Amino acid sequence: MGGKIIGQITYYWEYEPTRWLEMGITIFDPAYWSGGYGTRAMRMWISHLFKTKTIERVGYTTWSGNHRMVRVGEKLGMTMEARLRKTRYYNGIYYDSIRMGIIREEWEENAMFHRPQTT
């Protein structure tokens, strides 16, 4: 992006004593949505987290109205681990909360998910 910041990617401890780590990503400008940037960033971030943290799982939570984020998880080999029905209310509609995750063994077995790719 030539040094332009288009978003941020983070992690946080849901509960550090049990090594329960979650991650999140935001791309600020909709002009960069659906361009592969989120998938690429998450691919690198998941690899980084597994290399630098003593964890066995990485996950994130989104909502059923965010089809792009659900698809990113699927492209990265993540599993939909939970669906909490009608927990998010937006513009007069209830949406489901979606929890996606991948465990270390799955990530390591599927090298294609963490190989750098062009968008």
C-alpha positions, 0 to 999 in steps of 0.5 A: 500500500506504499506505506498507507495505513488502511486498517489494523489487526490485533489480538487479545487474551480472552483469558490468558491463564488458559491461553485463550487468544482471540484476534480481530481486524478492521479495514477502515476504508470500504474502498479496500474491502473485497480486495484480498487485503484482510485475507492476506493480513490475517494469513500473516497474522495467524502464522505470526501468532502461532510462531510467537505465542504458546497457544493451540488455537486462534479465533475471532468473532464476527456476525452473520451480516458480515459475509466477507469476514465469514468467507475470510475464515473459510478461505483460511481453513477456519471452522465455524465453531459457534453460532449464537442466534439472533444476538446482534441487532442492526438496522431493525434486523437480528443477526447471529454472532459467528465464532471462527477458529483454527487450531495449530495442527490444522494450520500446520497441516494446511501449508497453503493457508499460510503461504504468502499469496498475492491479491 
